[in-house]
Amino acid sequence: MRAIVLSAGQGKRLLPLTASRPKCLLEVVGDQSVLDLQLRALARCGIEHTTVLVGFGAEHVAHAVAESRFDDMQVTTLYNPFFAITDNLATCWIARVAMTDDFVLLNGDTIFEDNLLRRVLESPKAPIAVTIDRKSSYDSDDMKVTLDTDGRLTAIGKRLPLHTVDGESIGMLRFQETGVKTYRDALDLAMRQPESLSNWYLSVVNELAQKISVQTLSIEGLWWAEIDSPEDLAGVREHFSEQDNCAEAARATG
C-alpha cells in the first residue's frame, strides 16, 4: 500500500506562523512537525512508500524529509509549480503519477492516531472509500457528507444543506483495485474544466458518487484532528501534552 499526502499549501490562516514555512512543518510535539507525525504513523502501519506533494516552502519540506528516516518506508516529494494559483484538485492531479496501485490519500493537515489508520487499512476492500466521522453539529468549514441507507456516499462538500448531513470527511481516502484508475481518469477529465483550478479534489469524488458506488469508513471514537487555525494547533499540542503527562504518571506508578 502507498500513501499520498497533499502538503502544497501555505496555511494562510496560520499566519504569521506560516510566513516562511508551510503548516505541515509546524512543530506539534517537541521538534516533531505535522508531517513528521503523519509519516511516522504511516510507517508504523506498514505503508511502504509515501509521496508528499509540495509547493509553498518546497525546499524546506524536501530538506526535512531527506534529514529523517521513517523505518523502511520510502518518502519522496513531488512539486506543484502552480500551488499559489490553484486549490488542491490541481495538486491531486499532479499526484496522479504516484497513483499506480492501491493507495491512501491524506490531507496535509490531518493527523490521527495509529488505530484510526489501521482501521482504514484493514476495512473490507472497496474501489473508493471515504473516511468519515460524526458529531452533534457541523459548521461551514466542515467537509460534510450525505449517505444512503447502506452507508454509501451520495454527496460530499462544504455547502451541503445541514438537514442532509450524515457526517464529515476527515481528509483520508482509500483507493483500491479498479478505484485507482477510476479516480486517476476522473482527475484528468476534471482538469479539462475551466473551474478546475479553484476546485477541491473531493469535488471529483462527489461527481463519481453520482455514477458509481463510493463506500465510507467510519472512524467514530478514534482520535484525529485537522489543523487550520492557531486554535486548532494549540488544541493538538495540548492533546499530545496531556498524553505525555499521562504516560509519565503511568511510569511513575508502574
C-alpha positions as CSV (number, residue, x, y, z in Angstrom):
1,M,0.0,0.0,0.0
2,R,1.2,3.5,-0.9
3,A,0.3,6.9,0.5
4,I,-0.1,10.3,-1.0
5,V,0.0,13.4,1.3
6,L,-1.2,16.8,-0.1
7,S,1.0,19.4,1.5
8,A,1.5,22.0,-1.1
9,G,-0.4,24.9,0.6
10,Q,1.0,27.6,2.8
11,G,-1.7,27.6,5.5
12,K,-2.5,31.3,5.4
13,R,-5.0,31.1,8.3
14,L,-2.0,30.3,10.5
15,L,0.0,33.4,9.6
16,P,2.4,34.7,10.9
17,L,3.5,31.1,11.8
18,T,3.5,30.2,8.2
19,A,5.1,33.3,6.7
20,S,8.2,31.4,5.7
21,R,7.3,27.7,6.1
22,P,4.3,25.7,5.3
23,K,1.9,24.5,8.0
24,C,3.0,20.9,7.5
25,L,6.3,21.8,9.1
26,L,4.9,23.5,12.2
27,E,6.0,21.7,15.4
28,V,3.4,19.8,17.3
29,V,5.3,17.6,19.7
30,G,8.7,18.9,20.7
31,D,10.5,19.3,17.3
32,Q,8.2,16.9,15.5
33,S,6.1,18.6,12.9
34,V,2.7,17.8,11.4
35,L,4.3,16.0,8.5
36,D,6.6,14.1,10.9
37,L,3.6,12.8,12.8
38,Q,1.9,11.7,9.6
39,L,4.9,10.0,8.1
40,R,5.8,8.1,11.3
41,A,2.2,6.9,11.7
42,L,2.1,5.8,8.0
43,A,5.4,3.9,8.5
44,R,4.2,2.2,11.7
45,C,1.1,1.0,10.0
46,G,3.0,-0.7,7.2
47,I,2.9,1.8,4.3
48,E,5.8,1.1,2.0
49,H,6.1,4.3,0.0
50,T,4.7,7.8,0.6
51,T,4.7,10.7,-1.9
52,V,4.4,14.2,-0.4
53,L,3.0,16.9,-2.7
54,V,4.8,20.1,-2.0
55,G,4.5,23.7,-3.2
56,F,4.9,26.6,-0.7
57,G,8.3,26.2,1.0
58,A,9.0,23.1,-1.0
59,E,12.7,23.2,-0.4
60,H,12.1,23.2,3.4
61,V,9.8,20.2,3.2
62,A,12.3,18.3,0.9
63,H,15.1,19.0,3.3
64,A,13.0,17.8,6.3
65,V,12.1,14.6,4.5
66,A,15.8,14.0,3.5
67,E,17.0,14.5,7.0
68,S,14.6,12.0,8.6
69,R,14.2,8.2,8.5
70,F,10.8,6.6,8.7
71,D,11.6,2.9,9.3
72,D,11.7,1.1,6.0
73,M,9.2,3.4,4.3
74,Q,10.4,5.4,1.3
75,V,9.4,9.0,1.1
76,T,9.6,11.2,-2.0
77,T,8.4,14.7,-2.8
78,L,6.5,15.9,-5.9
79,Y,6.3,19.6,-6.7
80,N,3.2,21.6,-7.8
81,P,4.6,24.7,-9.5
82,F,1.0,26.1,-9.6
83,F,0.3,25.9,-5.9
84,A,-0.1,29.7,-5.5
85,I,-3.0,29.9,-8.0
86,T,-4.8,26.6,-7.6
87,D,-6.7,24.7,-5.0
88,N,-5.9,21.1,-4.1
89,L,-7.6,19.5,-7.1
90,A,-4.7,20.6,-9.2
91,T,-2.2,19.3,-6.6
92,C,-4.0,15.9,-6.6
93,W,-3.9,15.8,-10.4
94,I,-0.2,16.3,-10.3
95,A,0.0,13.4,-7.9
96,R,-1.7,11.0,-10.4
97,V,1.8,9.8,-11.5
98,A,2.0,8.2,-8.0
99,M,-1.4,6.5,-8.3
100,T,0.0,3.3,-9.7
101,D,-1.5,0.8,-7.3
102,D,-3.6,0.8,-4.1
103,F,-3.1,4.0,-2.0
104,V,-4.3,6.1,0.8
105,L,-4.8,9.9,0.1
106,L,-4.3,12.3,3.0
107,N,-4.8,16.0,3.5
108,G,-1.5,17.6,4.7
109,D,-3.2,19.0,7.8
110,T,-4.9,15.8,9.1
111,I,-3.2,14.0,12.0
112,F,-4.5,10.9,13.6
113,E,-3.8,8.0,16.0
114,D,-2.4,4.8,14.6
115,N,-5.5,2.8,15.3
116,L,-7.5,5.1,13.1
117,L,-5.2,4.4,10.1
118,R,-5.2,0.7,10.9
119,R,-9.0,0.6,10.9
120,V,-9.0,2.2,7.4
121,L,-6.3,-0.2,6.0
122,E,-8.0,-3.3,7.5
123,S,-11.6,-2.4,6.5
124,P,-13.2,-4.6,3.7
125,K,-12.0,-3.8,0.2
126,A,-13.7,-1.2,-1.9
127,P,-12.6,0.6,-5.0
128,I,-13.1,4.0,-3.4
129,A,-13.7,4.7,0.3
130,V,-14.0,8.0,2.2
131,T,-13.2,8.0,5.9
132,I,-15.8,9.8,7.9
133,D,-16.6,10.8,11.5
134,R,-19.8,12.0,13.1
135,K,-20.6,14.8,15.6
136,S,-23.6,16.6,17.0
137,S,-23.3,19.7,14.7
138,Y,-21.4,20.9,11.7
139,D,-20.1,24.3,10.6
140,S,-19.4,25.9,7.3
141,D,-15.8,24.7,7.2
142,D,-16.6,21.0,7.7
143,M,-16.3,18.8,4.6
144,K,-19.7,17.3,5.1
145,V,-21.1,14.1,3.6
146,T,-24.5,12.6,2.9
147,L,-25.0,8.8,2.8
148,D,-27.7,6.4,1.6
149,T,-29.3,3.8,3.8
150,D,-26.4,1.4,3.2
151,G,-23.7,3.9,4.2
152,R,-22.6,4.7,0.6
153,L,-21.6,8.2,-0.2
154,T,-24.2,10.2,-2.1
155,A,-22.7,13.7,-1.8
156,I,-19.6,15.4,-0.3
157,G,-18.9,19.1,0.1
158,K,-18.8,22.1,2.4
159,R,-22.1,23.6,1.3
160,L,-24.5,20.6,1.7
161,P,-27.8,21.5,3.4
162,L,-27.4,20.8,7.1
163,H,-30.6,18.7,7.3
164,T,-29.0,16.3,4.8
165,V,-25.7,15.8,6.6
166,D,-24.7,12.4,8.0
167,G,-21.1,13.1,8.9
168,E,-17.8,14.7,7.8
169,S,-14.8,13.6,5.8
170,I,-11.6,13.7,7.9
171,G,-9.4,14.1,4.9
172,M,-8.3,10.5,4.4
173,L,-9.5,8.3,1.5
174,R,-8.5,4.8,0.3
175,F,-8.4,3.7,-3.3
176,Q,-8.0,0.0,-4.3
177,E,-8.0,-2.1,-7.5
178,T,-10.3,-0.5,-10.1
179,G,-10.8,2.6,-8.0
180,V,-7.2,3.7,-8.6
181,K,-7.7,4.0,-12.4
182,T,-11.2,5.3,-12.0
183,Y,-10.1,8.2,-9.8
184,R,-7.0,8.9,-11.9
185,D,-9.1,9.1,-15.1
186,A,-11.7,11.3,-13.3
187,L,-8.9,13.7,-12.2
188,D,-7.8,14.0,-15.8
189,L,-11.3,14.7,-17.0
190,A,-11.9,17.3,-14.2
191,M,-8.8,19.2,-15.0
192,R,-10.2,20.0,-18.5
193,Q,-12.9,22.1,-17.0
194,P,-12.3,25.9,-16.6
195,E,-13.3,25.9,-12.9
196,S,-10.8,23.1,-12.0
197,L,-8.1,25.4,-10.7
198,S,-10.3,26.6,-7.9
199,N,-11.9,23.2,-7.0
200,W,-11.1,20.7,-4.3
201,Y,-10.1,17.2,-5.1
202,L,-13.1,15.9,-3.2
203,S,-15.4,17.5,-5.9
204,V,-14.2,14.7,-8.2
205,V,-15.3,12.1,-5.6
206,N,-18.6,13.9,-5.3
207,E,-19.1,13.5,-9.1
208,L,-18.1,9.9,-9.0
209,A,-20.6,9.2,-6.2
210,Q,-23.4,10.1,-8.7
211,K,-22.2,7.3,-11.1
212,I,-20.6,4.5,-9.1
213,S,-20.6,3.1,-5.6
214,V,-18.3,5.1,-3.2
215,Q,-18.1,3.5,0.2
216,T,-17.5,5.2,3.6
217,L,-15.4,4.0,6.5
218,S,-16.5,5.3,9.9
219,I,-13.8,6.0,12.5
220,E,-16.1,7.2,15.3
221,G,-14.4,7.0,18.7
222,L,-10.9,7.3,17.4
223,W,-8.8,10.5,17.7
224,W,-7.9,12.8,14.8
225,A,-7.5,16.5,14.2
226,E,-7.3,19.0,11.4
227,I,-5.0,22.0,11.8
228,D,-6.4,25.1,10.0
229,S,-6.0,27.8,12.6
230,P,-3.9,28.8,15.6
231,E,-6.7,27.5,17.9
232,D,-6.5,24.1,16.1
233,L,-2.7,24.0,16.6
234,A,-3.0,24.9,20.2
235,G,-5.6,22.1,20.8
236,V,-3.4,19.5,19.1
237,R,-0.4,20.5,21.1
238,E,-2.5,20.3,24.3
239,H,-3.7,16.8,23.3
240,F,-0.2,15.5,23.0
241,S,1.0,17.2,26.1
242,E,-1.8,15.5,28.1
243,Q,-0.8,12.2,26.5
244,D,2.8,12.8,27.7
245,N,1.6,13.7,31.2
246,C,-0.5,10.5,31.4
247,A,2.4,8.4,30.2
248,E,4.8,9.9,32.8
249,A,2.2,9.3,35.5
250,A,1.8,5.7,34.4
251,R,5.6,5.2,34.5
252,A,5.8,6.8,38.0
253,T,3.1,4.5,39.4
254,G,4.2,1.4,37.5
